[in-house]
Amino acid sequence: MAGSPTLTPAIVVGVVRYGETSRIVRLATRELGLQSAIAKGVARPRSRFVGLQLLSEGTAHLLQGRGELATLTAFDPLDLHTPLASRLIAFRAASALAAVAGRAIPPAHHPEVHDALRHGIRLIEAAPEPAAEIAGLAALWRFVAALGHAPVLDRCVRDGRPVDAAGGAAFAIEEGGVLCATCASGGGATRLAHEDLQALAFLLAGDAPPPDLDARYARAHRRLLGRWLTRHVTDGPLPAVEGWVRGDDSPLGVG
């Protein structure tokens, strides 16, 4: 006999067609972490799954099975975030955020991670299009921090010495943060100017004035974050993230 479904706040971070009328969805849930579920009959008339699309936010009714795939018995939409679809920069950033969530969220109770994802989508959606670039960077970096993968900016990641970044600092992506002058002398790190480190501090936590990023610097920050994600968070490239880093004008799905 089937048990009762678990009701949990959820955000759709991936949708894959399954047969003619059903879908396999990836849900970032507040109570259960990342869950994969089959939603049967999505494309049928009078379906119970109105609004079950990428970035939709609502309450998921999940019935756990014997395997890894749950059954989504209903989805009560709260916010479909439809304005994002008509704004290229914002949609690209939100799609990248969803892709990272679909790869990196653990299948366990971590409400702070779900909340960071939710706040990130809303931050991107609320930003006017010229500011959506910075909002996307901030949303992704702050989600990375919620996952526990933020870079170290105040001390050397090798020897723990405090780093005075007034004149800039070496930033070692592979090792996870800045290096002191002694450790940086061996090479292998990217030199970031003081204003770049300030911008990164703001994007991570809002602890500095908002950066004024022109198109060239925005691309550089996207590339930096893309490399960080591949190394520390997603264990490999994701199409939606790669498209966001490049600034593709084509529509994006979730990798």
N, C-alpha and C positions, 0 to 999 in steps of 0.2 A: 504494500500500500504506500502510495506516494505521500511524502510529508508536506508540511506547509512551506510555501516559498519564503525566502528571506527578503525583506524590503530594505533597500539601502539607497542613499543618494548616489548617483552615478553620472558619469560623463562618457559619451561615446567617443572612443579614440581610434576605432577602426571598424570598417564594415566590408565584408566579403560576400558576394553572391553565393548561395548554396541552392542549387536546383532552380526551378522556375519561380518559386514564390517565397523561399526562405532565405535567411541571411545568417552568417556567422558574425557576431559582433564582439569587439573587444571593449570592455567596460572598465573604466577607472572608478572603482567604488570606494565609498568612505569606510564601510564596515569590513569589506573582504579584500581590499586591494584590487589588483588587476585580475579580471575574470574574463574568460572566453565563454560565450553562450550561443546557443542556436535559438533564433527567433523564427518560429514556423508561421508561414502564411503572411509574411510582411506585405507582399505585393497583392494580396487578395482584396477584393472590395470589402469595405467595412472592417478592415484589419484593426486589431487592438494596438497596433504599433505606429500610430500617427506620430510623425516627427522623429522617427528612429534614424538619424543621419549623423554624419561626422560632426562632432562638437556639440551635439544636443546634450542638454543637461536635464535630469529628471530623477524620478524614483524608479529603480529597477526592481522587478519581482523575479527573484532567481530561485530556481529549484535545482538543488545540487543532485547530480547523478553519481554513478559509481566511478566514472572516469574523470578526466580533466575538464570536459565540456559540460557546462550547466545548461539548463533550459530557461530561457527568458519567457515567462508566462505573460508578462505585461510590462509596459513602460509608460509611466505617467509624466509627460513632458512638463518641465518648468520653464526652461528658456532654450529656444532653438538656436539662438545667436545668428539668426538669418542675416542681419546687416553685414556680417563679415564677408558673406559670399560676393557682395558687390564692391568690395574694397580690396584690390589686389595685394597691396603691401601687408595689410592686416590679415587677410586670409592666408597668405603665404606663411606668415609668422605663426599664426594659430595652428595651421596644419603641421608645421614643424614641431611645435610644442606637443601636439597630440601624438605625433609619431614617436617622439622621445618617451612620452608617458606609456605608450603601448609596448615599448621595448624594456623600459627600466623600472617601472613600478613593481614591487614584489607582490605576490598573491597573499597578502596578510594585512592585518589591521594597522594601518598607518594613516590616521586621519589628517595629520599635518601635511602629508604629501598630496592627498586629495584636495585639501584646502588650497595649497600652493598652486595646483593645476587650475582650480576654479578661479582663483584670484588672478592668475596669469591671463586666462582667456578674457576675463572681464577688463583687465588692464588694457589689453590690446584693443578690445572692442570699443572702449571708452575714449581712446586716443584719436584725435583728428588725424586724417591721413598723413600730413607732414610729420607728425610726431609718432606715427605707428612704428616707424623704424626703431626708435629708441625704446618704445613700449615693448616691442617684440624681443629685443635683446634683453631688456630687464626681466620680462616674464620668463624667458628661458634660463637665464642665469640664476634667478631666484628659485626656480623649480629645481635646477641642479643643486643649489644649496640645500633645499628641503630634502633632497635625496641623500645628502651627506657627502657630496662630491665637489664642494666649493674649493677654489684654489686658495693657497696660503699667500697672503699679501704682506704680512707684517713681520715675518721672520724667515730666515733661510730654511728651505725645506730639507737641506742636507745636515746642517750642524745646529740649527735652532737659534742662531744669533739674530738679534734684531736687525732689520734692514731699514736704513734711512733712504727713502725713495725720493727725496727732494730733487735729486739729479737724475732720476730714472733708476731702473733696476733691470737685471737680467731675469727673464721669465722662462722657466723650463717646463714645457707642457708635459713631457714624459714623467717628470718627477713630481709635479703637482703644485708649482708655485714659484715664488721669487727665490733668487740666490743672492747671498752676500757677495761682496767684491772678490773675496778669496776663492770661493767655490766657483764663481763665474769665470775666473781667469782661464779655466780649462776649455772654454768654448762650449758649443752645443746648445746654447740658449738664445732666445729672442730678446733683443733689447727693447724695452718699453719706456717711453718718455714719462716724465712725472704726470703730465696731463692724461696720458693713456691709462696709467694706474689709477688716477683719480676717477676717470670715467668708469673703469672696471669696478671700483669700490662702490660707485653709485649704482651701477647696474646690478650688483650683487645684493645691496642692502639699502640703498638710498642714503648712505652715510657721507655723501659729498654733493656739491652742486651738480645739477643735471648737465651732462656733457652737450656741447654744441657740435654735432657730428655732421660734416658735409658728406657727400656721396662717397668720396674716396675713403674717408675714415670709417664710415658705416660698413663698407665692404670689408675693410681690414678687421673690424671687430666681429663681423659675421664669420670670416675665415678663422679667426682665433677661436671663437666659440665652437665652430664646426669641428676643428681639430681636437678641442678639449672633449667634446661629446664623444667622438670616435674613440679616443684613448681611454677615457675614464667612466663613461656612462653607458654607451650603446654597444660597445664591443664590436664595432663595425659601422659602415656607412648605412644611412637610411635615405631613400630617394627624396622624401619630402624635405629632409634637412639639407641634402645636397642642393636641391632646387632653391631653397631659401637662401643658402649661402651664395649661390651664383646670382640670385636675383632673377630667376627665370620668369618670363611673362606667361608661360603656359599654365593651365589649370593643374592643380596638384591633387594627388591622392595621398594616402598614408602608406608608407613602406612597412 
